[in-house]
Amino acid sequence: MSSQTLKDARQYEEKIGKAVPETDRPLFHLSSYSGWMNDPNGFSYYKGEYHLFYQYFPYDNRWGPMHWAHATTKDFLNWKYQPAALAPDTRPDADGCFSGSAIELDDGSHLLFYTGVNVTDKYQVYVQQQCVAIKDKDGEEYVKYEGNPVLTSKDLPEGYSRYDFRDPKIFRQKDGLFAAVMCACKDKDGRIAYYTSKDGFDWQFKGILAENNGRFGTIWECPDFFELDGKHVLICSPMNMRKTRTKYNSGNGTMCLIGEFDEENTKLIEEVDQPIDGGIDFYAPTTMLTPDGRRVMVAWMQNWETIVYGSKDQFPWFGMMTTPRELHVIDNHLCQTPVRELNNLRRNKVEYKDISVSDWMSLEGVNGRIIDMTVNVRPHETEDYKHFELRFAQGEDMFVSVRYRRSDGFVTVDRRYSGIRNAVINQRKMKVKDTDGFIKLRVILDRFSAEVFINDGEQVISTTFYTPQSANGISFSSDGVAVMDVEKYDLSFD
């Protein structure tokens, strides 16, 4: 039976969420039903649908006591809001139901594995511990386990922090056992702890899968661990990163470690590291395995340093997820592409070939705020170019741009001129492979966001922006002469 806290949240989200016009939301990116959204949680397949939960405060478009919101889809694009699944209404999670994951149990139940937070002392210090909730295969509600918490700081090795123990990601090992990786911390340094269980309730510590040792930020949040294309992959979100010249930005970032799994010693033997998305807005990615064998990832399309708050009157919701992305490991590098289902939304193809670009130019039929556009750029036969720039969401004095500079191989996303009034980070850049001036940019726009997939997903940069929808122009420019091919589609469910 639902608590009054959960009932109140559901009544409020229903009132506010229903009142938001569809045109005030993204078309195919999941946005908060009402109020605040951050980390994606519980990304899973259950009873013929994909389920996605998320960190949620329904009452304001600012962070607050965390609930779990819930949405479902059959195609990763057309989302249906479900009633909120969890609220902070028991002793172990009295101050918040924080991030976690979900899995189907052998009896057909759906288990949610999450971090419960409560304040335990006069200094208001959060204590984090792991809890579970279950929806019976024939039930409607997620019922919290009477034995919560199922993991506490007592289940950590000696010397580990009880305040930074969170974000369990549950999965099945090849031997059938349940396993989970989660954020842990020793001496303010990130660790990924690994646990196993026969039933999803009784857990045993197995080892420390990976250690930061001061390399990448401090605490490693929201870990995920999986096998892909013959490699083992650990993704996480390090806090307090230092900027490096060619790879990582400062602040809260994301990272992928690729290597081999030493099962006997519960260690990831690292081979390479890379950022997952070099854009302005991307954090807390998580993945799932689809019934047809695809590894699909989704992330919060926002970041703590880059938040662009709107007024509650203007936006009664805040936060959205990325387009779900299919993952592959190619030449020891994590590559990402939008889920193939996105192609089913393509309408009204417009195509140009061999267009020479120098001064600013636009192309007839190439505009819009809900589009899928691919731009192939290459040097001119007789005159080279120094940099290429693409602008979109363009109005009289507003635009967002993506620039490729050949001299150093950096791609920059820039939203400084998108009408933003907050003093936040508005530019990010990432280095791409040297391809002698050949670059491919696939740009996915959905009213308030852009995701740019570079060279078939070798790298990605993402950003949000909140310019008026009437700002729908697209233009191109080059320093020197570049040649481009453009293929553009409108995206629609109609």
N, C-alpha and C positions, 0 to 999 in steps of 0.2 A: 504494500500500500504506500502511496506517495506521501511524503512529509508535507507539512504546510509550506515549508521553504521552497520545495520543488514545485508545488502547486502554484505558489505566488509567481515564481519565475515563468512558468508556462503561461499563466494568464496574462502577464505583462508582455511577453514576447509575442503572443498571439495578437494582442491589441495593436502593438507598435508595428510588428512585422507585416501584418496584413495591410496596413495603411500606406506602406511605402510603394509608390508606383513602380511597375517593372522597369520603366525607362530610367528610373533613378538608381538602378543597380546594374552591375555588369550583366551581360547576357548569359555567359557560360562559365564564368569564374564564380565559385561559391563565395558569397559574402555573408557577413553576420546577419542573422534574421533581425535582431535588434541589438543595440548597444555594441559592446566591445568584443573583438575577436583577436586571439593570437594563436599559439601553436596548434597545428593539426594533431589530432589524437585518434587512436582506434581505427586507423585506415585498414579495412578488412573486407572480405567477401563473405556474405552470410545470407542464406535463403534466397539466392538468385539475384542479389543486389550488392552493389558496393556501398559500404557504410563509411562515413567520415564524421568523426566528432571533433570538437575544437574547444580550446580554452575560451571562456565566455563570461562576460558580465553583462547581463541583459538590460540593466537599468540605466546605463550611461555609456557614452562613446569614449570613456576613459577606463583604464584598468581598474578592477575592483575584485572582491572576493570571487574566486574562480569557481565556475560551474562547468559542466560539459554540455555543450549544444550538440545537436545530432541532425545529420542530413543523409539522404540516400540517393542513389542514381543507378541507372542501368547502363549508362554510356560514358560516364565521367564528365559529362557536360551539362545535362539537363537535371538539375538538382531539385529534390523535394525536401522541404523542411519537415522534420519530425519534432515532437515535443522534446524539450531539454531532457537529457538522460540522467544527469547527476547534479546535485546541489550540496553545498557544505552543511550537512545536517546531522552528522554523527560525531562522536568525540574524536576519532582518529583524523577526521578531515574538517574539523569545525571551522578552520580558517582558510579552507580552499581545497578543491579537488584539482590537483595539478596534473601535468602531462603524463601520458601513458599510451597504452596500445590495446588491441583486442584480438581474440582468436576464438575459433569454434572448438568446443570440447567434444570428446568422443560421444557424449550422450546427446549431441545436437544443441546444447546450450551455447549462448554467446557470452564470453567472459571479457570483462573490462578490467585491465590491470593498470592502476593509476597511483600517483603519489598523493597521499593525504598529508595535510599540513595543519598543525595546531601550535598555538602559543603556549609555552610551558613555564615561563618564569617572568620575573618582574621587569626584565630588560626587553620583553617582547621579542624574544628570539624564536624564530620558526624552527620547529623540529619536523623533519621530513621522514615519512615512512611509507611503505608500499601497501596498498589495499586492493581488494578485488570486489567487483559487483557482477552479478550474473542475471541474464535474462533466460529463463527456461524456454525450451523450444516451442512451448505452447503459450508462453506468457507474453505480456505487453510491457512490463516494467523491468528495469534493471534493479535488482535487490542486492543491497550491500551485505557482504558476508559477515556473519556474527563473530567470526574469529579474527576480524581485522584488528590491527594490521598483520599481514602475513610475513612481512620483513621489516626489521627495525635496524638501528645502528648496531645492535648486538650481533647482527648477522654480517657485519663488516669486519675485515681484518683490524687488528689493534692499531690505533693511531689514526684511523680514518674519521673524517668529520661527520657528525650526526646532522649537521645543518645543510649539507650539500650531497644528498643521497636521494636521487629522484629520476624520473623519466624512464620507467621500465619499458623495454621493447621485447615483447614475447614472440616466440616462433617455435617451430618444431625442428628438432634435430633429425638426422637421417635414421637414427635408431628409435625414433618415435617419442623420445623424451621431450618434454617442454623445456625450453631454455629461454633465458632473458638476459639482455645486457642493460646496464643502467649507469647513470652518472654517479661517480664517487669522487672523493677528493681527499688528498693527504698533503698536509703542509701547504695548502692553497694551490695545489698542483693537480691537474685533471687526471683521472683514472677512469677506465671502463671496467666495471665489475661484471662477472659472468656467473649466472646461477642456473641450476637445473631443477626440474620437478617432474614427478610422475603424473600429477593430477592438476597442476596449476594453482594449488593452494599451499602445499608443503614444499618449501624451497631450501636448497642447499647451495652454499657458496662453493664454486669450483676454482676460481682463480681470477687474476687481473689480466684481462684480454690485451689491454694497451695502456701505456703510460706516456704522459706528456713530457715530463722531465724538463719543463720550462721552455719547450720549443714553440708551441702554438698557444698563445694566450694563457689563461689560467684554467678555469673549470670547463670541461667538455660536456655541454648539455645535449639532450635529445639524441642519444646514440641509436644507431641501427646497424645490424650486422647481417650479411647475407652472402651467398655464393652466386656468382654471375660470370658466365662465359669462361669458366675454368679458373676463376680467381675468387678470392675472398675480399669483400669490401666492407670497410667500416666508415660510416658517415657520422658526423657529429657537428655541433655548433659551439666552437670555442668562444669563451668570453674574453674580453680585454686583449684582443690581438694587437700585435705591433705591425705596423706597415712594413712591407718589404718592397724591394724595387720593382719586381715583376709579377709577384704572385698574390700576396694578401694585402687587404686593407686593414686599417686600425679599427678597433672597436669589437663589436660582436660579429663574428663571421661564420662561415661554414667551411667544412673540410672533408675530404675523402682520402682515406688510406687504403691502398690496394696492396695485396700480398698473398701469402699462404698461411693457412690456419694449422698450427701445431696443436692438434686435439689433445695429445697426451699431456701437454703442459699448459693448455688453455691459453695460448699466446698467438697473437697475430704477428707473423714475421713480415715486417713492412718492407715494401719495395719502392713505392713512390707515394707522394702526397700531392694533392691539388685542391684549389678552391672549387666549390661546386657551382656557384653562380657569382660573377663578379660585379653584379649590378648594385643599385641603390637599395632595393627592397627585396630581401630574401633571407629567411631564417627558419630554423627548426624543421628541416626536411625530414620526411618519413616515407617508407615504402611499403608496398604489399606485392604479393605474387598473385597474378590473376589465374583463373581456371585454365586459360589457354597458354600459360607459361611465361607471361610477360612480367618483368619487374617494373612497377610503375611507382613514381615518386610524386609527392605533392609537398608544398611548403607554404608557410605564411608569407604572403607577398607584402612584407613590411619588415622593418628592423628597428630596434630600440633607439638608435641614433638618428633615424631618418623619418620619424613619424610626423606626418602632416595632418594635424587635427583640423577637422571642420567643426563648425558650430553644431550643436545638437539639433537646432531647428533646421539647418541645411541638410545634415546627414544624421538621421536617427540610428544609423548603423555605422560601424567603423571596422574595417579590416576585410581582406579577401585572401583567398588562396590562389596559388599559381594554377595555370593549366596543368593537369596531370601530365607527367612526362615519362616516356619509355626510356629505360636505361640499358646501356651496353658498355662492356669493357672492350676497347679496341686498342691494340698496341699498348697495353697497360695504362690506358687513359679512359676515364669515365666520360661517356658521350650521352647526350640527352636529346630527345626529339619529342614534340607534342604527341600525345596519344593519337593513334591513327584514326580514331573516331572523329577527330576534328575535321578530317577531309569530307565527311558527310554533310557538313554545314556549308560547304563552299557553294557560292552562287555567283552568277554574273562575271565570268572571267574576262579580264582585260589584259592584253599582252602586247609588249613592245620588244623589239629585237634591235641590237646594234645601235643604240642611241648614244651619240657623242655628248658628253657633259663637260661644261666648263663653268660659265656663269650660271646663276640660279635659274632653274627652269622647273615647270610643272608639266604634267602630261594629262591630256583629257581622259577622264574616267578613272584617274588614279587619285582617290581621296577616300575619306571615310574614317570612322572611329571604331568600327567593328569589322576588321578585315584580317586576311591572311595574305601577306605580300612577300614575295621573294625577289631580291635584287642581286643579280650577278654582276660584279664589277671587275674590269680588267684594264690594263694599259692600252692606250691607243697605239696603232702601228708606228706612227711617226713622231708622236709627242707624248712623253710620259706625264704622270700626275704625281703630286706630292701628298695630297690628302683628298678624301671624298667625304661628303657630308649629306646626310638624309635628315629632313625635318618632317615631323608629323604633328597631329593635334595643333595645327597651325591656324591662327586667326590673324587679326590685324596687328597685334603686338604680342602674341603668345605663340610659343612652339616648344616642342621637345626635340632634341637632336641626338643622332648617333654619328660619330666621326671616326674615320679610320685614317691614321697618320702613318704613311709608309716609312718615314725616317726612323721611327723607333718601334713600329709594329703594334701600337696601342689602339684599341677601340675604346672610345669614351661615350658614355651616356650622360646627357646634360639636360636637366629640367629647370634650370635657373629662371627661364623665361616662360614658365607655364602658369604664372599667376600666383605662385606660392608665396604666402605671407609669413611663414614660419622660418626662423633662423635654424635650419637643419641642413644636413648634408644633401647637396643637390647635384653632385657630380661623382662619378666613379669611372675608373678606367681599368682595363685588363689587357695584358699582352697576348697577342695571337701569333700563331706560327707564321714564319716568313714564307709567303707564297708568290713572290715576285710580282706583287701588285694585284693578284687574283684573290678576291674575297667574295663570299656568299653570305648574304644577310637575309634570314627569314624573320619577318616582323609580324608578331601576333598582337593586334590591338583589340581591346574590349572596353570601350568607353572610358575607363579610368586607369588603364594600365597598358604597358608594353613589355613584351618578352621578345628578345632578339637572339635567335639561334644562329651562331656564327659557324660557317663552314660545316654544315650538316650536323650541328650540335656538338662540335668539339669544345666549344665554350658558349656560355649563355650570360646575358646581362638583362636584368629585370628592373622595372621601375613603375611606381604609381604616380598619378597626377590627377588633378581635379579641375581642369579647365572646362569652360562651357562646352557642351556638345556641339555647338555651332562652329567651334574651332576644329574643322575637319580637313584642312588643307594638307597636302603633301608636296614637298619640293626637294630638288636634288642640286648639288653643286660640287665642283671639283676645282682644286688649285692645279692648273694644267689641264690636260684633256684626258678624261677617262671614258671608257665605253661600258655601257650597261645594258643588261636585259632585265625587264620587269614583268613579273607575272602577279597579278593581283585579283583576289576574290573578296566579295562581300561574304560575311558569315551570318547565317540565319537559320532558325529552326523551321521557318515557313517553306 
